[in-house]
Amino acid sequence: MRLEWRDPEELADNPANWRVHPAPQMVALDATIQDVGWAGALLYNELTGRLIDGKARKDLSRGKGKVPVLIGSWTEEQERKILATLDPLGTMAEVDPGALSALLQDGAAIEASLGNLLNELAAATGGMEAPSEASDSSGTKFRFSRLDPLPAMTWVLIGIDTARFGVIAQAVEGIAAVPGVVCEMGRK
Amino acid sequence: MKQTDNGNEEAKLTLRRRFLDLYHRDSPIHVIDCCQGNGVMWKTLRAEYPVATYWGLDMKPKAGRMKVDSARLLATPGWVANLIDIDTYGNPWTHWEALLPNVSGPLTVIMTWGQLAFSPVEGGSLRSLGIGFDLPTSLGFGRSLCPLAMRARVYEAELRGLRVVDAVKVEGARGITHYFGVRLEPKWREEQP
């Protein structure tokens, strides 16, 4: 494999790509690249002429210059295996709480300088909790959750007799299942 | 009933220590404690951190303490502090609104907000959420709206020429009172070369 800088337009999408990149992920990814620059490379199969990993980064980088690409040669079958396993394998990693905690201790300074970025990420991902933890002298653990900016909101207040609630219950449950919807019910 | 909130001293201390450790290590600490109460919390913290000036205020008279309406004080330009503690019983938003126009440098604001499930959410918080009318208290929305309103109100600072550098809430405290802190910086500081 070799690393090259390529124009995003040269990198054909992979029709077998199963990953979907929602807007919040794109916003978070863009914010990260802008803040720390490139810290990884796209993956491209020169044998098939298709991108294996990095479609979101490619889309974000159109018209902004070249992107770092790891280029290799794999058969179609190998390419499909890589496509199928790349992200799932990554998510099988487990967290070493001690190492993460140590990183976040150093993160006092990081946290201060990247506060805005983390807020953007948190907002983009719908409210990420800062995984920082502190204990008091009695050993009780307290966590700190980050307060993120609210997205634009629309409120709908529905008034209906309790006896007739069954008529709309299913619709309300459906709406409540939509990410970002806060659904509260009260009785009078 | 005596209006105090002393059941979560350790949560409150942990929150204050976090901000003191993060933002007040390298410069003199100037504190305005708006609702001093019994003063125990800052007595503890002053023993741990080099607090240069501490101004404890409260509406309730007590020997050695100034009986001052701290919200009015914060509404007056010219106060000098880089940490303001608003440990209210009730909501801190009157103080918050009062201080925002007068922030002239980096500032930590520590706040306490107790919102009961069936108590009315005050109008300012409803408006911050875009709800332009009073909600019937019987709906019991208070506890649900509180965390949203907290976020909306904190980021009102961004509309006042300030940048919210950091904003966190303590999780794990007993009861339903919210303990949170905000680090602010004037945006004009970023524009300087």
Interface residues (C-beta under 8 A of the other chain):
Chain A: A108 E111 A112 G115 N116 N119 E129 A130 S132 A134 S135 D136 S137 S138 T140 K141 F142 R143 F144 S145 R146 L147 D148 P149 L150 M153 T154 W155 V182 E184 G186 R187 K188
Chain B: E10 A11 L13 T14 L15 R17 R18 D21 L22 Y23 L129 G130 I131 P136 S138 L139 G140 F141 S144 L148 M150 R151 A152 V154 Y155 E158 R163 V164 V165 D166 A167 V168 K169 V170 E171 G172 A173 F180 V182 R183
